[in-house]
Amino acid sequence: MKRLIVAAGGGGDAVAAAMLHAALYGDDGGPALILTYSWDRLIVDPVPGPRSPADFTGLRQLTPHVWAVPGTATLKPPHAATLPRLAAEIPHTFALIDPYAGAAGITRQLNELINHFAPETIDLLDVGGDILAHGDEPTLRSPLADALTLAACARTEAPVRLLVAGPGLDGELPADVLRPHLGPLLTTFTPEHTQAIIPVLTWHPSEATALLTATALGARGLCEIRDAGLPVPLTAEGPTVHQVDLARALAANRLAQTIAATTTLDEAEERCRTVCGTSEIDYERAKAQRRSEHQPTDAVPHDLLTQIKNFEQAAVTRETTYTTVRRLAEVLGLTNAALPHLTRLNTARDSHLPASVWKLHHTGELQDAQEGPARA
């Protein structure tokens, strides 16, 4: 394979990697090898933290320490993941980052892939730009995953190009903060580049990549994301991809420097607590505990449209123009099982945006979409 793309934080970065390949390489050299975590939010996977190869069945070994995740792979209960379905729907090879051997282990995985495939290009892709953080900013929500891949890529046996897509779209570091650290503009995503992943975003919960796609399709305004309702501006800067000097990014990222030589995830997490005060897995553990005490329901409430209308009215007062299906599900106390229903409601409104991006002020259309099948 000619192209190796490392999805810095997993999840949506892996989806965006397919869009990046379309924009930069097209059909040149065939499918890419996308190296990514399997690390889903609790709305998908009830078990905090990333998945390891031992959590799967049906993986395909590529090198001694790297396993490909085919579309037929499954998760051992109670784990769940979006990666197998992504592999089934996107024509690239997805391989699993295993962070349980720390940053040193990820470096070993990368070197094995480099030696085995001799790729012409190696790109480290981060949507949003939190990979450029120092590591202790109070707005950071998930610094550990990106810091691990940054530290690992900086120590590989071949040069790696660091790319940041959609500055600020993950709601962690504002675009104004990131802009001075961005390098040259590499490309700007267009509607053509989004076509392969639009179907994926009907079920994949990534918010940052959904907003990246939405801005490529022309969405502008203010979007609320995550359970905390983080406000994210959607601007013409949203669909851009910038190259960033990897060495400078590492020199500025105290967390990445601190965990560069770690050999276990526990060690990396402990050092993350030292730099950041906590780790994202701690956050997931606490949230999982709260969810176990107050279990969301799989059932779609009979007054769902009323609840959505009330949310929309409140959001408008905050000058919000968009939200995400994931945010709606979190606010309404729904589980992942209810996400398809929200997505269908959104799709029925004939929006040209990804189905996971919800434009506000359309409750009348929602009513029609809800009642239409019953009348039929």
N, C-alpha and C positions, 0 to 999 in steps of 0.2 A: 504494500500500500504506500502511495506516494505522500499522503497527508496524514499527520498525526495531530489531532486536536485534543487538548486536555481541558475538560470542563472544570473550571476552577472550584466551583462550589457544588457541582453535581446538579441534579434536578433540572431546573430551567436552563442552566448553562449548557446542558447536554442537548436540549431541544434547539437552543440558539446556535449550537455548533453546526447543525444541519443547515441553518439559514446562512451562516458564515461561509460554509463550503460552497453553497450555491452562488453567493455574491463574489467570492474571490477566485474560485477554481472551476465552477461549473462542472462539466463532465471530464475535466482533465484528470486522467489517472484513475478514474473510477471512484468507488466509494472510499470514504475516509475511515480511519480508525479513530474512534472517539473514546477517550479514557475518562471515566466519570465515576463519582461516588454513586451508590444507591443509598440516598439519604433523604427520605421524604418527610414532610410535615406530619404531625400526629393525626391530621384529618384523613390521611391515607394509611400510615403505618402506626399502629398503637404502641410500638416499642421505641423508646427514645434512642437516638444515636444512629450511626450508619450501619448498614448491613455488610457482613463479611461473606466471603465465598461459602463458608460453612452454613450460612442461612439459606442457601439456594440448593435446588436440585436441577440437574440438566445443564450445567455450565460446560463450556468447551475450553480446554486448556490451550493457551497460546504459547506461553513460556513457563519456566518453572514456577513463577510467582504471579502470573497474570492469566486471568480467566475471562473469556468472552461470554457475554450474556445473550443467548439467542432468544428469539421470540417465544420459543417453547419452554424456556426455563420457568420454574415455579419457586415459590417461597415456602419454607417450612413454617407451619403455624407456630405462634400467632402473628408472624411477620407478614408484611405486605409491601409492595413496591410498584412503582410505575415503570421501572426500567425494562422488564420483559415486553410489556405492551409497546413501549417506545421502539424497542428493537424490531418488533414485528411490523411496525408501520412505517419506519424510516429506513431507507435503503443504505444504511451505513453499518459498520461493525462496531458494536459497543463493548468495551472491556471495563472491568470493574476495578476501581481504585480501592485498595484494601488499606485503610489507615491504621489498622490494629498493630502494625509494626512501626508506627510513627512516621515522621518525615523521612527518616533514613530508609524505611521500607518502601515508601512511594518512590524515592529516588532509584532504588534497586529495580522496581517495576518499570520505570521509565527507561532505564539503561538497557534492560532486557529487551524491551520493545524496539528501542533504537538499534540495537545490535542485530535483532532478528529481521526487522523490516527495512532498515536503512531508509527512513522516510526523507523526502526532499525538503519538507517543511514541518516544523513543530510549532504549533500555536497554543498558547495558554490563554483561554478566553474567560473573561468575567463580565457578566451582565450587571450593570449598576455601578461598579467601581469600588466596592468596599475592600477589594484586594489592595487598594492604595492607602488604606488607613494606617495609622500608627499602631492601632490595636487597643487603645484605651479610650476612644471617643465614646461618650455616653449614648450616642444614637446607634451604635453598632448592635446588631442582633445576632449575627452569625459569622464572627471573625475567624473561628478556628479552622473550618474547612478550607477557606481561601488561603489562610496563612500556611497551612500544611502543603498545599500544592505549590504556592509561591516558593517556599523554602526548598522543596524537592526539585522543582524545575531549575532553580538557580545552581544546583549542584550536579546537573546531568552532564553526560559526556558529549553532548551536542548543543549548539545554540538554540535557545527557545525564544520566540517572539511573544511578548505580552500584549494582549489586545483587550481593550475595555470598550464594551458596547453599551449604548444607552446610559450615558453618565447620569447618575442619580435616580434611575428608575426602580431600584430596589428599596428606596426609602431609607437607606442607612446613612449615606453621606450626600449632602446636597450637591447639585451640579456646580454651584458657585465655588464650593470648597474643592471639588475635584479638578476644575478647569485649569488652574495653574500647573497641575501635575501631568496633564495629558500631553502626549506627543502629537505628531502629525496625523491629520485625518487620513484614514486608510480607505474607507468606503462609507457610503450611506445606503442603508437598506431601502429598497423600493418594493412596491406591491408585488412585483414579479418574484422577488426573493422569498416572500412569505408563503407562497402557495403550498409548498410541501408540508409546512407545519401547521397551517390553518386547521386541518382536520384533527391534529393532535391536541390542539388547544380547546377542543370541545370537551375533553375529559382530563387533560393534564392540569394540575392545580397551580402551576408556576404563575406567579403574578408578574414578576419582573420581565420575563420573556413575553408574556401576553401583552404587556404595555409596550415593549420593544416593537412587537408586531403591529400593535394598534397605532403607534406613532408613524411607522412606515406606511400605514394605510391612511394617514392624515388626521388622526385623532389629536385634538388640542384642548387643553383645559386643565382641571385639577381632579386627580383621582385619589380616592381613599383605598388603602390596602391593608391587609393583615387584620388580625383581631383588634389591634390597637388603633386602627383607623389612621395610619400614617398618611399625611397628605403628600402626593407626588405630582409635581407639575408635568404636563405632557406638552412638549414644545418641539420645534423643528430640530433641536439638538438630540431628541430622543432616538432617532434611528441611525445615529452616527456610530462609527467604529474608529477608535483612535489607537495607534501604537504607542506604547509606553516603554521607557527604558527599564528593563527588568532589574538590572543591578541597582538603579536608583530606587526602584520600588522596594526592593529588599532592604536597602540601607535605611529607608524611612519607616519600615514596618517592624516595630520592636517585637511584636508577637512572633512574626516569622523568624526573626533572628534567634529568639529565645528557644524556639522549638525545632530549629534546623537539624539538630543532632539526636532528636528523640528516637527511641526504638520501640515505644509502645504508645498506644492511644491514651492510656491512663497517664503516662508521663507528660504527654503533650497537653492533656486536659488540665493537669495540675499546674503546669507553667502558664497556661491560659488564665487560670484563676489568679495567678500572681500578677500578671500584666493587666488583665481586664476586670478583675474582681469576681468573675464568674466565667462559665463557659456555656455555649449554646446547648450542650447536652444537659447541664444543670437546669437550664430554663425548660427544656423539654421534659425532664423528670418532674419538675414542679407542676408543669401544665398537665402532664399525664395523671398526676396524683389528683389534681382538681377535677379532671374529667372523670376519673373513677368515682369520685364522691358525688358528682353531679352529671350523670350520664346524659349526653344529648340523645334525642330520640331519632330513630331511623324513619319514623313516620313523617309524612308531609302534613303540617297542621292545616286544619280546615280553613283557617283565616289567614293563610299565607299571603294572599294578595293585600290584605289589610295591613299585615305586618310590614310588607315591602313598601307599601305606600307611606306608612308612618316613618320608616327609615328614610325614604327618599325626601320627604318633607323636611325632616331634621337635617339631612345632608345638604339640602339646598340652602338652608340658613348658614351653613358653613362655606358657602360658595363652591360647593363640590359639583362637578359635572359628570364624573364617572365613579364607579366603584368596581369591585371584582366579585365574581360569583363566590370565590372563597371567602371574601370578607362578609358577604351577605349570609353565607352559611354559618360563619362564626357568630355573627351578631344575632342571628335567629336561633342559635343553639342547635343546629342541625349537624348530622354526621355526614361522612363521605357518601353514604348511600343516598342522600337527598340531593347531592350535587347534580346528577343528571336531570332531575326535574327542573332545577333552577336554570340549567343550561338550555333545556328545551324551551322554557318560557322565553329566554333571551333570544334564542334562534328564531322563534316564531315572530319576532318583531322585525325581521328582515334587516338586521343591522349588517353592515359590511365589515364590522370589526370581529375579532375573535369572540367566540361564544362565551368565553370566560371574562370578557370585559363588558360591564353593564353600564350603559348610558342611562342617566336619570331622566325623570320627567316623562315616563311612558307608561304610567299605570293603566291608562285607558286601553292601550294596546295590549297590556298584560291581561286585562279582563277578557278581551276578545280571544287571545291565545288560549286562555284557560277554558273558556266556554265553548270554543269552536269545536273541539272533538266531541264534546257531549251533544252539541246540536246535530253534529253529523251522525 
